[in-house]
């Protein structure tokens, strides 16, 4: 897929152009002041670390390094909760809040994203008012109000976006391209799921009533894309993982975590990405690209065979999936299942090996 590396980006009426002399801005709608444009950020990713520069910044931004991250049970989805004997209580998987991940001093980049995300659109209200006024007057006011609505639309788009140009040296660029390719392999998998809840199978009765699984999970279908957050306009592909109510965005210099309209960032050194092979008991259709490794029964006896007390006791397929765990010491805890374990393993290795060499000490 590649990294993109476009030299021109558009945010609302503003066009940002990257050249050897820096970031230039042009505007296509009259009446926009320089102060209404989104922030432009230039991020240089090199073998000595990452340098970060924001234009029109209220305070200077320092440099940050891209660190090197450390390398790094059988489940069944029962559907709706059961009240039968042997049912397992499924608890929501706990994870840190955005405030806990942010800490007391969020980066300037996060503050920019947060400001853009919190801005509300004005133009839909103006458009509705223009229609209400124009209908009884045979649409004549729309000729006057239409340009105003368009101006407000462009203003909202500009205020709700920030711009980031990434520039790479050869080695970091190749590493990030490998990370994008690995995420693209997961995107091409037949199915991906976000795991939002789990419960351990403890008693013998629970084991018999839940197809012999060791855990029960709650999951929801999800996807990978390369679009990045709506608030960020950038010249690169951004692998984006929707994990329940949270979304992870893999940037070259940091990992963004979004929940609703709030952002936090995590360094690659703080992010642990671990992959495990998972044997999953499927009661429905199975992905075409997954591997079946066995069979079981919805209700099993102690020896693992079918429990003859149940007339309606369908046979289930045991599929081999890959589970990716995203965790940090600060409490982030997100789980993702992929129908192709080889893709999950490739992605985990790409994240674990990603990163530029540490910055050389100053003389």
PyMOL commands that set and color helices and strands:
alter all, ss='L'
color gray80, all
select helices_A, chain A and resi 34-36+98-102+108-118+123-135+142-159+170-187+204-209+341-353
alter helices_A, ss='H'
color red, helices_A
select strands_A, chain A and resi 8-11+14-19+22-27+40-46+49-54+75-76+91-92+162-168+192-200+215-221+224-225+232-234+239-243+246-250+255-259+262-266+272-282+291-297+315-327+333-338
alter strands_A, ss='S'
color yellow, strands_A
deselect
rebuild
show_as cartoon
